[in-house]
Amino acid sequence: MSEGKTVVITGASDGIGAAAARRLHREGHRVVVVGRSPEKTAAVAGELGVESFVADFTRLDEVRKLAEDLNAAFSRIDVLANNAGGLFGPRTETADGFEKTFQVNYLAPFLLTQLLRDKLIASGAAVLQTASISARLAAKLELDDLNHDHDFAPVRVYNSTKLEIVLFTKELHRRYHAQGVSAAAFDPGGVATNFATGSSSRPMRILYTTPALRALLPGPDKGAKTLVWLVQGRPGSDWESGGLYLRRKPSRTNRQIEDADLARALWDRTEELLK
Ligand SMILES: NC(=O)c1ccc[n+]([C@@H]2O[C@H](COP(=O)([O-])OP(=O)(O)OC[C@H]3O[C@@H](n4cnc5c(N)ncnc54)[C@H](OP(=O)(O)O)[C@@H]3O)[C@@H](O)[C@H]2O)c1
């Protein structure tokens, strides 16, 4: 068993996050369950006998309150796993005036990480982000239309947000690794969870809800494996900070992912949006 770490996991009320929480709890870590649904979050936390917090990422005031509560509750946070997210649609605007997928998958975890930054630095923490292979294969980033005001399709927006998460991971590494924070993004693979089940993308909804197709996908335990491995591992020896991982191995990247100017511009633009 590795040394117990304080591990905050968002999206831990279901799917990959809940599977990772169960496994890491069994391995002796102090797991903190963060979810959106109060009932589901309480069920997972109750099962494990651990602390939990609820925040709906479509509301940035709830993300700010979550950060405040986490900062108050824990003297250190060794791992922040930004895992909450999904494929949504049709286009919906949040109370904060942002497109929902963009806010839940990218803006909210960016804000949460920023608000926990001092604690993460003081703890020499790892920030682990659930991305997707689509960040490499299919995503395009339009800095002038981050909110997808002009170009909305559920899958396109989802892919962009996962590319944004990978660029955020790389820029977090560039800005804060020297101060002790490590960061990695990973692709959990296609996993049979609630993912895409409420989306207006018909092909994705069919893939994730049709029993015969769903049966082809592995379960959440398998999807959680890379996250569990990153939590247990040591940056610098088991994995490299700034990296993108797939099945516990470095994933190939592409020109956009390696574009440091783009990552810096995205960070700056995101800070502007959150002012
Ligand atoms: N499943 C796949 O094939 C796949 C592939 C690539 C990447 N991923 C990524 O894996 C991550 C976990 O997804 P999953 O597959 O485990 O799906 P899931 O079973 O639907 O779980 C999603 C989690 O995110 C939370 N969440 C959703 N909307 C939220 C909101 N507005 N505010 C706060 N939390 C919210 C959910 O909370 P509640 O349950 O409390 O609503 C749940 O805990 C996501 O980032 C997803 O993009 C999944």
The ligand as an SDF file (V2000), in Angstrom:
LIG
                    3D

 48 52  0  0  0  0  0  0  0  0999 V2000
  -17.4100    7.3030  -20.0660 N   0  0  0  0  0  0  0  0  0  0  0  0
  -16.6290    7.5300  -21.0960 C   0  0  0  0  0  0  0  0  0  0  0  0
  -16.6480    6.8000  -22.1100 O   0  0  0  0  0  0  0  0  0  0  0  0
  -15.6430    8.6740  -21.0560 C   0  0  0  0  0  0  0  0  0  0  0  0
  -14.6780    8.7920  -22.0830 C   0  0  0  0  0  0  0  0  0  0  0  0
  -13.7590    9.8330  -22.0440 C   0  0  0  0  0  0  0  0  0  0  0  0
  -13.8020   10.7510  -20.9990 C   0  0  0  0  0  0  0  0  0  0  0  0
  -14.7600   10.6220  -20.0190 N   0  0  0  0  0  0  0  0  0  0  0  0
  -14.7690   11.6280  -18.9420 C   0  0  0  0  0  0  0  0  0  0  0  0
  -14.7840   10.9710  -17.6950 O   0  0  0  0  0  0  0  0  0  0  0  0
  -15.3040   11.8790  -16.7070 C   0  0  0  0  0  0  0  0  0  0  0  0
  -16.2820   11.1350  -15.8150 C   0  0  0  0  0  0  0  0  0  0  0  0
  -17.4080   10.7450  -16.5900 O   0  0  0  0  0  0  0  0  0  0  0  0
  -18.1390    9.3380  -16.4110 P   0  0  0  0  0  0  0  0  0  0  0  0
  -17.9040    8.5630  -17.6430 O   0  0  0  0  0  0  0  0  0  0  0  0
  -17.8080    8.7510  -15.1050 O   0  0  0  0  0  0  0  0  0  0  0  0
  -19.6650    9.8290  -16.4800 O   0  0  0  0  0  0  0  0  0  0  0  0
  -20.8430    9.8540  -15.3690 P   0  0  0  0  0  0  0  0  0  0  0  0
  -21.1290    8.5000  -14.8650 O   0  0  0  0  0  0  0  0  0  0  0  0
  -21.9380   10.6000  -16.0410 O   0  0  0  0  0  0  0  0  0  0  0  0
  -20.2200   10.7340  -14.1880 O   0  0  0  0  0  0  0  0  0  0  0  0
  -20.0550   12.1250  -14.3470 C   0  0  0  0  0  0  0  0  0  0  0  0
  -19.7530   12.7590  -13.0270 C   0  0  0  0  0  0  0  0  0  0  0  0
  -19.6430   14.1790  -13.2390 O   0  0  0  0  0  0  0  0  0  0  0  0
  -20.5760   14.8270  -12.3930 C   0  0  0  0  0  0  0  0  0  0  0  0
  -21.1790   16.0060  -13.0220 N   0  0  0  0  0  0  0  0  0  0  0  0
  -21.9170   16.0540  -14.1490 C   0  0  0  0  0  0  0  0  0  0  0  0
  -22.4170   17.2940  -14.3260 N   0  0  0  0  0  0  0  0  0  0  0  0
  -21.9810   18.0340  -13.2860 C   0  0  0  0  0  0  0  0  0  0  0  0
  -22.1880   19.3740  -12.8710 C   0  0  0  0  0  0  0  0  0  0  0  0
  -22.9900   20.2130  -13.5500 N   0  0  0  0  0  0  0  0  0  0  0  0
  -21.5910   19.8060  -11.7360 N   0  0  0  0  0  0  0  0  0  0  0  0
  -20.8060   18.9840  -11.0040 C   0  0  0  0  0  0  0  0  0  0  0  0
  -20.5900   17.6860  -11.3320 N   0  0  0  0  0  0  0  0  0  0  0  0
  -21.1810   17.2260  -12.4530 C   0  0  0  0  0  0  0  0  0  0  0  0
  -21.6670   13.8010  -12.1120 C   0  0  0  0  0  0  0  0  0  0  0  0
  -22.3460   14.1890  -10.9140 O   0  0  0  0  0  0  0  0  0  0  0  0
  -23.8380   13.6420  -10.5750 P   0  0  0  0  0  0  0  0  0  0  0  0
  -23.8110   12.1680  -10.8730 O   0  0  0  0  0  0  0  0  0  0  0  0
  -23.9210   13.9310   -9.0940 O   0  0  0  0  0  0  0  0  0  0  0  0
  -24.7630   14.3960  -11.4290 O   0  0  0  0  0  0  0  0  0  0  0  0
  -20.8720   12.5310  -12.0060 C   0  0  0  0  0  0  0  0  0  0  0  0
  -20.3280   12.3940  -10.7230 O   0  0  0  0  0  0  0  0  0  0  0  0
  -15.9160   13.0430  -17.4770 C   0  0  0  0  0  0  0  0  0  0  0  0
  -15.0210   14.1360  -17.4240 O   0  0  0  0  0  0  0  0  0  0  0  0
  -16.0090   12.5060  -18.9050 C   0  0  0  0  0  0  0  0  0  0  0  0
  -15.9440   13.5320  -19.8570 O   0  0  0  0  0  0  0  0  0  0  0  0
  -15.6740    9.6010  -20.0280 C   0  0  0  0  0  0  0  0  0  0  0  0
  1  2  1  0
  2  3  2  0
  2  4  1  0
  4  5  1  0
  4 48  2  0
  5  6  2  0
  6  7  1  0
  7  8  2  0
  8  9  1  0
  8 48  1  0
  9 10  1  0
  9 46  1  0
 10 11  1  0
 11 12  1  0
 11 44  1  0
 12 13  1  0
 13 14  1  0
 14 15  2  0
 14 16  1  0
 14 17  1  0
 17 18  1  0
 18 19  2  0
 18 20  1  0
 18 21  1  0
 21 22  1  0
 22 23  1  0
 23 24  1  0
 23 42  1  0
 24 25  1  0
 25 26  1  0
 25 36  1  0
 26 27  1  0
 26 35  1  0
 27 28  2  0
 28 29  1  0
 29 30  1  0
 29 35  2  0
 30 31  1  0
 30 32  2  0
 32 33  1  0
 33 34  2  0
 34 35  1  0
 36 37  1  0
 36 42  1  0
 37 38  1  0
 38 39  2  0
 38 40  1  0
 38 41  1  0
 42 43  1  0
 44 45  1  0
 44 46  1  0
 46 47  1  0
M  CHG  2   8   1  16  -1
M  END
$$$$
